Amino acid sequence: MRDKFPPVNNEPVALDIIQKKRYFRISLYTLKKGSQRPFFFRRDMRYTGRDAENEEIASLRRQLEEVLDGLSFDLLEFVVSRHRGSVRVRVVIFKGLSISTDDCTKVHRAIMPRLELAYGGQDIYLEVSSPGIDRLIKDGSEFAHYKGRGVRCYRTDISDWTAGILQSADEKGIVIETEEGTLRLEFEIIAKARLANKVGADGGSK
């Protein structure tokens, strides 16, 4: 789990909680300037949903979604990878305005039995995290979860960023409220997008 806490020595702080089987590794550390993962540049925003998932992963995702739905969480991201006989699972959850450490702990305890059943006998590394206040939005299907939140989109038609409050989203694009009024952006002109914490109700920067 990665979450942000009050700064230490004017540097943002993150907390990582990683579970291996029934054990946890907790690391508290400062995030140096420039240490975040770089943008993944793409030609335009895609709306893929679960099209790229194979049946095994799609089935497991549905099982986890059932568990999380009972806890009132949304499953934003579910990634499974294998490395030298172990299974690495990364889960990003969403619930309203904030996700706490307790929320992530509750979720990994709830979904670990399903993962152990699916990958019995293998070492399982499970990482549960929140989207973060400035999450890089990786797929167009994510926008539906962020209605009422501030977003920033880099547009290829003007080669600049546009910020606003997300009003709605569908498979083709989004509608945001900006300082100039309501604006619809099609995914084909959005090169990248992030959540934006400092966007006012009128779409302007606070």
N, C-alpha and C positions, 0 to 999 in steps of 0.2 A: 504494500500500500504506500502511496506517496501522497503526502498532504503538506500544506504550507502552514508555518507557525510564525509568531512574531519574530522580527529580525534579531540577530545577534551580531553586535558590532557592525550594524548597518548592512548586514548581508542576509538575504532570505534564507530561511531554514526549512529543510524537508525531513520527513520521517518515512523511512522505508520499512515495511513489514513483509517478510517473505516466509512462506510456510513450506517446509519440507516434511512430507508426511504429517506427523502431529507436532512438529517442532517449529519454532519460529526464530528468525534472525531479525533483530530490530536495530536499525542504524539511524542515528541522528547526526546530521551533518549540514554544513553550509553550502549553498549553491553559488559558486563563483560566477562572476559575470561572464556570459558567453558559454556556460557549461551545459545549457539546455540542448536537447537534440535539434539538429538543423531542420529547416523546412524540407519536406519532400515535395519538390516542384513537380507539377503535373500540367498537362496541357489545359485541362479544365476540370471542374468538379464533376465527379461521377455519382450516380445513384445506382448502386449495385445491390443494396439490401443483402440478401443471403445467396445471391446467384452463384458466387464463387465457391461456396462451401460444398464439400462432398456430403453424401448422405449420412455418414457416420458422425461428422461434426455437426451437421444440421440437427440430427436427432438428439445429440447431447446438449446442444444449445437449447432446444425446446424443453428438455428436462430441467435445465438450470433456470430457464425463464419461469417455469412453473413454480420452482422453489422461491425465486426472487419476488415473483408476483405476490406470493403469500406474505412476504416481508415488506411489501410496498416499495420495491426497488425496480428500476429499469436496467436491463443489460445492454450497455452501449457497445461494448467491444468484447469479443471472445476469440482468443487466439491460442491455438495449440501447436506446439513444435516438439520435435524429438531430438535428443542429443545423447549419443553413447548409451542407449538403453534407458534413459530417463525421459519423462514427459514433463514439459514445461507449459504451464497454463497461465495466461494473462487475462484478467477480467477487469473491465472498467464498468463501474456501476453509477447510477444517477438517481437522486431522490430530492426533488425540490431545489432549494437554494444552496444547500451545503451537505457534505458527507463528512462524518466524523471518524476518528479512529475506531470508536466502538461500533460504528456501522460496518466498517470493513472487517472487523473481527467477527461480528455476527454473521456476515455473509460467508466468509471463508469456512467458518464452522458448519454452516448450513449446507454448502455445496461440496465440501470435501468427501463426504460419504458417496455421493454420486460419481465423483471422479475416481475414487478407489474401486468402485464397482465396475466402472468402464475400463479402467487400466489396472486391474488387479495384479499384484505381484511386481509392479514397476515402481521405481522411485518417482514421486510426483512433486514437482515444485510449483506452488500456487502463489501467484501475486494478485492481490486485489487492490484496486486503486480508485480514486475519485477522478473525475474529468479534469480537475484543476481549474483555476479561475481564468486561464488564458489558453484553454485546450485548443490544439490544432484539430479542426474538424476534418476527419479523414474521408467521410463519405456523406453524400447528400441525404441519406436516410437518417442521419443523426439530427438534422435540424428540427424535426418534429418534436424532439424532446426538450428543445430550448425555447419554446414560445414564451415571450415576455422577457427574455434575456437579451443583453447587448451582444452584437456580433460585429466583426470587422471582416470585410471581403475585399480581396485584391482583384480588381476588374481588368480584364484584358482589353476592353473597349476604350478605357481611358488611362490605362497603365498607372492606376492609383488606387488607394484604399477608399472604401465607403463604409461608414459605421452607422448603425441604427439599432432600434429595438425590433426583434423578430416578431412579426405578427402572425405569419402562417408559412407553411411549407408543403410542397407536394413533390411528385416525381420529376418535375421539370425545373423547379426553381423555388425561390423564397420571396416573401413580401416583408419589407422592413419599413419602420417609421424613422425618417431622417429629419434633420433640421429644415430641409426644403419641402418635406411632405412625405406621403406614402410612395414607395418605390418598389417595383418588382424587378428582381434580378434572376435571369435564367442561369442555370448551372453552366451552360456553355461559355459564359463570359466570366465565370468565377474561377480564377487560377488557384486560389487558396483562401481559407477562411479560419478565423479563430473566434472563440468566445472573447468578449470584451467587457471587463468589469466596470470600466469608467465611461459608461455611456448613459446620458440622461434620458428622461422619459420622452424628450423630443428628438432623440437620436444624436444630440450633440455631446461633446466631451464634457465631463464634469470638471 
